[in-house]
Every structure is written in structure tokens, then in C-alpha cells.
Amino acid sequence: MKNKEIFNVFFREKPAMMLVNLKNAKGEIYASSLAKHIDCTYSHVVKILQQMESAGLINFDKQGRLKLLTLTKKGAEVAENIDNIRTML
């Protein structure tokens, strides 16, 4: 079994990669750019992000019409652990 396949056994790929991408972002990131990075529809990304916000993993910071995404302290820790597990596999 390939590393990516075993990773997907333990984690849903898109939500896990969303957190990892937010952690590794070099600058500001928005839902639309995140959707492009993980090859997912915008509406699916927003739905997952709303669940992550409810769980205290991310914040939406409104800037005009756009909502900037940032990780909370808890979200950064979760993303770091997911990234570590992904690299171990």
C-alpha cells in the first residue's frame, strides 16, 4: 500500500490537507485559493471550514468582501501533528 493510501485510511484527505496547507501557507490564504491547492470545490471547502471553525481550529478574518483564513493555536497543533504523521508514513 502506498503512503498516500495508508494516510487516507486514517484521515479524510481533503480536510487533513486543508489544515496542512493552512499551516504551510506563505502569506494570506482564502477559501478559494485553498480549494485550488487541494483540488476541491469551493462549496465543499467552505462547508469543511465552517466545521473546523466550530471546532476551534480556524478563524475567518473578514477583509472587505474576502475572508482570510488563519489557524488557531489548537488548529496549528493539530495541523503540525497531521503533517508529522503524513511524513512518517
ZABA-23852 format. One record per residue: residue number from 1; residue in one letter; x, y, z of N, C-alpha, C, O in turn. Coordinates in Angstrom, 2 decimals. Atoms other than C-alpha are relative to their C-alpha. Example, Ala and Ser with C-alpha at 12.3 -4.5 7.8 and 13.67 -1.06 7.14 Angstrom:
BEGIN
+-----+---+---------+---------+---------+---------+---------+---------+---------+---------+---------+---------+---------+---------+
|   k | r |    n.c1 |    n.c2 |    n.c3 |   ca.c1 |   ca.c2 |   ca.c3 |    c.c1 |    c.c2 |    c.c3 |    o.c1 |    o.c2 |    o.c3 |
+-----+---+---------+---------+---------+---------+---------+---------+---------+---------+---------+---------+---------+---------+
|   1 | a |    0.89 |   -1.19 |    0.00 |   12.30 |   -4.50 |    7.80 |    0.90 |    1.20 |    0.00 |    1.94 |    1.18 |    0.66 |
|   2 | s |   -0.82 |   -1.19 |   -0.06 |   13.67 |   -1.06 |    7.14 |   -0.77 |    1.09 |    0.73 |   -0.26 |    2.20 |    0.90 |
+-----+---+---------+---------+---------+---------+---------+---------+---------+---------+---------+---------+---------+---------+
//
This chain:
BEGIN
+-----+---+---------+---------+---------+---------+---------+---------+---------+---------+---------+---------+---------+---------+
|   k | r |    n.c1 |    n.c2 |    n.c3 |   ca.c1 |   ca.c2 |   ca.c3 |    c.c1 |    c.c2 |    c.c3 |    o.c1 |    o.c2 |    o.c3 |
+-----+---+---------+---------+---------+---------+---------+---------+---------+---------+---------+---------+---------+---------+
|   1 | m |    0.84 |   -1.18 |    0.00 |    0.00 |    0.00 |    0.00 |    0.89 |    1.25 |    0.00 |    1.84 |    1.34 |    0.78 |
|   2 | k |   -0.78 |   -1.23 |    0.08 |    1.37 |    3.42 |   -0.94 |   -0.24 |    0.87 |    1.22 |   -1.26 |    0.75 |    1.90 |
|   3 | n |    0.10 |   -0.88 |   -1.16 |    1.99 |    6.07 |    1.72 |   -1.28 |    0.83 |   -0.01 |   -1.93 |    0.98 |    1.02 |
|   4 | k |    1.21 |   -0.83 |    0.09 |   -0.85 |    8.27 |    0.46 |   -1.24 |   -0.82 |    0.30 |   -2.17 |   -0.33 |    0.95 |
|   5 | e |    1.17 |    0.86 |   -0.23 |   -3.29 |    5.36 |    0.53 |   -0.16 |   -0.31 |    1.49 |   -1.27 |   -0.28 |    2.01 |
|   6 | i |    0.09 |    0.32 |   -1.42 |   -2.44 |    4.42 |    4.12 |   -0.38 |    1.25 |    0.80 |   -1.11 |    1.16 |    1.79 |
|   7 | f |    0.37 |   -1.26 |   -0.66 |   -2.69 |    8.08 |    5.16 |   -1.50 |    0.20 |   -0.10 |   -2.14 |    0.62 |    0.86 |
|   8 | n |    1.43 |   -0.17 |    0.21 |   -6.19 |    8.16 |    3.67 |   -0.84 |   -0.99 |    0.79 |   -2.02 |   -0.75 |    1.02 |
|   9 | v |    0.70 |    0.96 |   -0.85 |   -7.13 |    5.11 |    5.74 |   -0.29 |    0.65 |    1.36 |   -1.36 |    0.45 |    1.93 |
|  10 | f |    0.13 |   -0.60 |   -1.32 |   -6.59 |    7.14 |    8.92 |   -0.66 |    1.38 |    0.00 |   -1.31 |    1.75 |    0.97 |
|  11 | f |    0.50 |   -1.36 |    0.08 |   -7.59 |   10.62 |    7.76 |   -0.77 |    0.20 |   -1.29 |   -0.43 |   -0.38 |   -2.32 |
|  12 | r |    0.63 |   -0.44 |    1.24 |  -10.03 |   12.10 |    5.28 |    0.98 |    0.96 |   -0.65 |    1.42 |    1.93 |   -0.03 |
|  13 | e |   -1.08 |   -0.72 |    0.66 |   -7.63 |   13.50 |    2.74 |   -0.23 |    1.51 |   -0.09 |    0.65 |    2.28 |    0.30 |
|  14 | k |    0.22 |   -1.42 |    0.25 |   -9.23 |   16.87 |    1.91 |    0.06 |    0.84 |    1.29 |    0.80 |    1.83 |    1.32 |
|  15 | p |   -0.10 |   -0.81 |   -1.22 |   -9.81 |   18.18 |    5.48 |    1.41 |    0.01 |    0.60 |    1.88 |    1.05 |    1.06 |
|  16 | a |   -1.36 |    0.06 |   -0.54 |   -6.38 |   16.98 |    6.62 |    0.94 |    0.88 |   -0.81 |    1.76 |    1.61 |   -0.24 |
|  17 | m |   -0.88 |   -0.80 |    0.85 |   -4.67 |   18.61 |    3.65 |   -0.34 |    1.49 |    0.08 |    0.53 |    2.34 |   -0.13 |
|  18 | m |    0.37 |   -1.40 |   -0.18 |   -6.63 |   21.82 |    4.22 |    0.77 |    0.58 |    1.19 |    1.34 |    1.66 |    1.09 |
|  19 | l |   -0.72 |   -0.48 |   -1.17 |   -5.11 |   22.15 |    7.70 |    1.49 |    0.10 |   -0.27 |    2.14 |    1.08 |    0.11 |
|  20 | v |   -1.43 |   -0.01 |    0.31 |   -1.63 |   21.25 |    6.45 |    0.34 |    1.17 |   -0.92 |    1.35 |    1.83 |   -0.73 |
|  21 | n |   -0.23 |   -1.14 |    0.90 |   -1.91 |   23.81 |    3.62 |   -0.09 |    1.33 |    0.74 |    0.69 |    2.24 |    0.46 |
|  22 | l |    0.08 |   -1.22 |   -0.79 |   -3.01 |   26.48 |    6.07 |    1.25 |    0.19 |    0.85 |    1.77 |    1.30 |    0.98 |
|  23 | k |   -1.22 |   -0.06 |   -0.83 |   -0.05 |   25.64 |    8.31 |    1.20 |    0.42 |   -0.83 |    2.03 |    1.21 |   -0.36 |
|  24 | n |   -1.17 |   -0.25 |    0.85 |    2.42 |   25.80 |    5.42 |   -0.14 |    1.22 |   -0.91 |    0.76 |    1.49 |   -1.71 |
|  25 | a |    0.26 |   -1.15 |    0.88 |    0.93 |   28.89 |    3.74 |    1.06 |    1.08 |    0.18 |    1.47 |    1.40 |    1.29 |
|  26 | k |   -0.97 |   -1.10 |    0.01 |    3.39 |   31.60 |    2.79 |   -0.75 |    1.30 |   -0.28 |   -0.68 |    1.83 |   -1.39 |
|  27 | g |    0.78 |   -1.21 |    0.19 |    1.16 |   34.62 |    3.29 |   -1.48 |   -0.25 |    0.22 |   -1.87 |   -1.25 |    0.83 |
|  28 | e |    1.44 |    0.08 |   -0.21 |   -2.57 |   35.20 |    3.23 |   -0.62 |   -1.09 |   -0.85 |   -0.21 |   -1.31 |   -1.99 |
|  29 | i |    0.69 |    1.06 |    0.75 |   -4.87 |   32.37 |    2.20 |   -1.50 |    0.13 |    0.22 |   -1.97 |    0.42 |    1.32 |
|  30 | y |    1.45 |   -0.11 |    0.01 |   -8.56 |   32.40 |    1.34 |   -0.59 |   -1.34 |   -0.41 |    0.12 |   -2.20 |   -0.94 |
|  31 | a |    0.67 |    1.27 |    0.32 |  -11.11 |   29.61 |    0.84 |    0.15 |   -0.34 |   -1.48 |    0.36 |   -1.51 |   -1.82 |
|  32 | s |   -0.10 |    0.27 |    1.44 |  -10.96 |   29.98 |   -2.96 |    1.39 |   -0.49 |   -0.37 |    1.53 |   -1.41 |   -1.18 |
|  33 | s |   -1.37 |    0.45 |    0.31 |   -7.16 |   29.64 |   -3.07 |    0.27 |   -1.37 |    0.63 |    0.98 |   -2.19 |    0.05 |
|  34 | l |   -0.15 |    1.30 |   -0.65 |   -7.30 |   26.73 |   -0.62 |   -0.67 |   -1.09 |   -0.84 |   -0.12 |   -2.18 |   -0.97 |
|  35 | a |    0.71 |    0.96 |    0.86 |   -9.84 |   24.97 |   -2.86 |    0.85 |   -0.38 |   -1.21 |    0.88 |   -1.55 |   -1.60 |
|  36 | k |   -0.87 |    0.29 |    1.14 |   -7.44 |   25.27 |   -5.80 |    1.19 |   -0.85 |    0.41 |    1.57 |   -1.77 |   -0.32 |
|  37 | h |   -1.17 |    0.75 |   -0.47 |   -4.48 |   23.96 |   -3.76 |   -0.30 |   -1.48 |    0.24 |    0.53 |   -2.34 |   -0.04 |
|  38 | i |    0.31 |    1.39 |   -0.34 |   -6.27 |   20.80 |   -2.67 |   -0.91 |   -0.67 |   -1.03 |   -1.36 |   -1.79 |   -0.83 |
|  39 | d |    0.82 |    0.53 |    1.09 |   -8.26 |   20.30 |   -5.89 |   -1.38 |   -0.44 |    0.50 |   -1.75 |   -1.61 |    0.43 |
|  40 | c |    1.31 |    0.25 |   -0.59 |  -11.68 |   20.60 |   -4.29 |   -0.92 |    1.17 |   -0.37 |   -0.44 |    2.26 |   -0.68 |
|  41 | t |    0.93 |   -1.08 |    0.33 |  -14.82 |   22.62 |   -4.97 |   -0.03 |    1.02 |    1.14 |    0.18 |    0.69 |    2.31 |
|  42 | y |    0.08 |   -1.09 |   -0.97 |  -15.20 |   25.96 |   -3.22 |   -1.07 |   -0.29 |    1.06 |   -0.83 |   -0.08 |    2.25 |
|  43 | s |    1.10 |    0.23 |   -0.94 |  -18.53 |   24.98 |   -1.65 |    0.35 |   -1.11 |    1.01 |   -0.01 |   -1.01 |    2.18 |
|  44 | h |   -0.41 |    1.08 |   -0.90 |  -17.07 |   21.76 |   -0.19 |    1.02 |    0.53 |    1.01 |    0.96 |    0.19 |    2.19 |
|  45 | v |   -1.02 |   -0.59 |   -0.88 |  -14.10 |   23.69 |    1.23 |   -0.67 |    0.87 |    1.07 |   -0.31 |    0.78 |    2.25 |
|  46 | v |    0.68 |   -0.88 |   -0.95 |  -16.39 |   26.28 |    2.86 |   -0.76 |   -0.81 |    1.04 |   -0.75 |   -0.47 |    2.22 |
|  47 | k |    0.73 |    0.86 |   -0.94 |  -18.53 |   23.54 |    4.42 |    0.94 |   -0.60 |    1.04 |    0.63 |   -0.62 |    2.23 |
|  48 | i |   -0.98 |    0.58 |   -0.91 |  -15.46 |   21.86 |    5.93 |    0.59 |    1.08 |    0.91 |    0.77 |    0.85 |    2.10 |
|  49 | l |   -0.56 |   -1.10 |   -0.79 |  -14.02 |   25.21 |    7.06 |   -0.96 |    0.45 |    1.09 |   -0.52 |    0.79 |    2.19 |
|  50 | q |    0.99 |   -0.38 |   -1.01 |  -17.26 |   26.04 |    8.88 |    0.02 |   -1.00 |    1.16 |   -0.12 |   -0.62 |    2.32 |
|  51 | q |   -0.10 |    1.01 |   -1.06 |  -16.98 |   22.74 |   10.78 |    1.28 |    0.18 |    0.80 |    1.28 |    0.02 |    2.02 |
|  52 | m |   -1.27 |   -0.24 |   -0.68 |  -13.34 |   23.50 |   11.58 |   -0.08 |    1.23 |    0.89 |    0.50 |    1.25 |    1.98 |
|  53 | e |    0.17 |   -1.20 |   -0.82 |  -14.30 |   26.95 |   12.84 |   -0.81 |   -0.34 |    1.26 |   -0.47 |    0.13 |    2.35 |
|  54 | s |    0.81 |    0.43 |   -1.16 |  -16.96 |   25.38 |   15.12 |    0.83 |   -0.80 |    0.99 |    0.58 |   -0.75 |    2.20 |
|  55 | a |   -0.86 |    0.82 |   -0.86 |  -14.28 |   23.00 |   16.45 |    1.15 |    0.81 |    0.59 |    1.95 |    0.27 |    1.35 |
|  56 | g |   -1.05 |   -0.84 |   -0.55 |  -11.98 |   25.93 |   17.23 |    1.36 |   -0.19 |   -0.65 |    2.39 |    0.09 |   -0.04 |
|  57 | l |   -1.27 |    0.25 |    0.69 |   -9.34 |   25.02 |   14.63 |    0.44 |    1.16 |   -0.89 |    1.64 |    1.37 |   -1.09 |
|  58 | i |   -0.33 |   -1.12 |    0.89 |   -9.53 |   28.07 |   12.33 |   -0.85 |    1.22 |    0.36 |   -1.85 |    1.12 |    1.06 |
|  59 | n |    0.77 |   -1.25 |   -0.10 |  -10.71 |   31.68 |   12.29 |   -0.19 |    0.56 |   -1.40 |    0.69 |    0.44 |   -2.26 |
|  60 | f |    0.24 |   -0.79 |    1.21 |  -12.29 |   33.65 |    9.48 |    0.20 |    1.46 |    0.39 |   -0.46 |    1.95 |    1.32 |
|  61 | d |   -0.21 |   -1.42 |   -0.24 |  -11.00 |   37.23 |    9.43 |   -0.47 |    0.76 |   -1.23 |    0.18 |    0.74 |   -2.27 |
|  62 | k |    0.60 |   -0.70 |    1.14 |  -13.21 |   39.35 |    7.20 |    0.83 |    1.23 |   -0.38 |    1.12 |    2.08 |    0.46 |
|  63 | q |   -0.73 |   -1.15 |    0.55 |  -11.29 |   41.80 |    5.00 |   -0.74 |    0.45 |   -1.25 |   -0.49 |   -0.05 |   -2.35 |
|  64 | g |    0.83 |   -0.42 |    1.12 |  -13.76 |   43.62 |    2.81 |   -0.95 |   -1.13 |   -0.38 |   -1.70 |   -1.64 |    0.45 |
|  65 | r |    0.85 |    1.10 |    0.47 |  -15.51 |   41.00 |    0.69 |    0.63 |   -1.36 |    0.26 |   -0.06 |   -2.38 |    0.20 |
|  66 | l |   -0.72 |    1.26 |   -0.17 |  -12.87 |   38.35 |    1.41 |    0.12 |   -0.39 |    1.46 |    0.13 |    0.46 |    2.35 |
|  67 | k |   -0.22 |    0.52 |   -1.35 |  -12.42 |   36.14 |    4.45 |    1.35 |   -0.70 |    0.03 |    1.55 |   -1.74 |   -0.59 |
|  68 | l |   -1.33 |    0.56 |   -0.18 |   -8.81 |   35.48 |    5.39 |   -0.08 |   -1.15 |    0.99 |   -0.76 |   -1.05 |    2.01 |
|  69 | l |    0.01 |    1.17 |   -0.88 |   -8.21 |   32.06 |    6.96 |    1.26 |   -0.02 |    0.84 |    2.36 |    0.18 |    0.33 |
|  70 | t |   -1.15 |    0.17 |   -0.89 |   -5.96 |   31.64 |    9.98 |   -0.26 |   -1.17 |    0.93 |   -1.40 |   -1.44 |    1.31 |
|  71 | l |    0.10 |    1.09 |   -0.95 |   -5.26 |   28.70 |   12.23 |   -0.01 |    0.55 |    1.42 |    0.68 |    1.53 |    1.72 |
|  72 | t |   -0.08 |   -0.32 |   -1.42 |   -5.95 |   28.96 |   15.94 |    1.20 |   -0.76 |    0.56 |    1.82 |   -1.55 |   -0.15 |
|  73 | k |   -1.11 |    0.74 |   -0.63 |   -3.33 |   27.68 |   18.38 |   -0.30 |   -1.50 |   -0.07 |    0.57 |   -2.30 |   -0.41 |
|  74 | k |    0.41 |    1.41 |    0.05 |   -5.27 |   24.40 |   18.60 |    0.10 |   -0.53 |   -1.43 |    0.58 |   -1.64 |   -1.65 |
|  75 | g |   -0.06 |    0.41 |    1.40 |   -5.56 |   24.25 |   14.80 |    1.42 |   -0.20 |   -0.48 |    1.70 |   -1.14 |   -1.23 |
|  76 | a |   -1.41 |    0.13 |    0.38 |   -1.82 |   24.80 |   14.37 |    0.60 |   -1.28 |    0.57 |    1.39 |   -1.95 |   -0.10 |
|  77 | e |   -0.50 |    1.23 |   -0.62 |   -1.08 |   21.95 |   16.79 |   -0.53 |   -1.23 |   -0.73 |    0.23 |   -2.16 |   -1.00 |
|  78 | v |    0.59 |    1.12 |    0.73 |   -3.47 |   19.60 |   15.00 |    0.65 |   -0.14 |   -1.37 |    0.99 |   -1.24 |   -1.79 |
|  79 | a |   -0.61 |    0.01 |    1.33 |   -2.04 |   20.57 |   11.60 |    1.43 |   -0.52 |    0.06 |    1.84 |   -1.30 |   -0.79 |
|  80 | e |   -1.38 |    0.46 |   -0.17 |    1.52 |   20.01 |   12.85 |    0.04 |   -1.52 |    0.21 |    0.87 |   -2.21 |   -0.38 |
|  81 | n |    0.04 |    1.44 |   -0.25 |    0.61 |   16.54 |   14.14 |   -0.40 |   -0.79 |   -1.25 |    0.16 |   -1.84 |   -1.53 |
|  82 | i |    0.41 |    0.66 |    1.24 |   -1.17 |   15.60 |   10.90 |    1.16 |   -0.02 |   -0.98 |    1.41 |   -1.04 |   -1.62 |
|  83 | d |   -1.14 |   -0.08 |    0.91 |    1.83 |   16.78 |    8.88 |    1.11 |   -0.96 |    0.42 |    1.74 |   -1.60 |   -0.42 |
|  84 | n |   -1.02 |    0.94 |   -0.50 |    4.21 |   14.77 |   11.10 |   -0.38 |   -1.44 |   -0.31 |    0.47 |   -2.22 |   -0.73 |
|  85 | i |    0.45 |    1.37 |    0.30 |    2.13 |   11.61 |   10.69 |    0.10 |   -0.26 |   -1.49 |    0.53 |   -1.34 |   -1.91 |
|  86 | r |   -0.06 |    0.16 |    1.47 |    1.90 |   12.17 |    6.92 |    1.44 |   -0.25 |   -0.45 |    1.67 |   -1.10 |   -1.32 |
|  87 | t |   -1.40 |    0.18 |    0.40 |    5.69 |   12.45 |    6.64 |    0.58 |   -1.31 |    0.52 |    1.48 |   -1.88 |   -0.10 |
|  88 | m |   -0.46 |    1.28 |   -0.53 |    6.23 |    9.38 |    8.84 |   -0.41 |   -1.17 |   -0.89 |    0.33 |   -2.14 |   -1.04 |
|  89 | l |    0.51 |    1.09 |    0.85 |    4.13 |    7.24 |    6.50 |    0.71 |    0.04 |   -1.33 |    0.43 |   -0.79 |   -2.20 |
+-----+---+---------+---------+---------+---------+---------+---------+---------+---------+---------+---------+---------+---------+
//
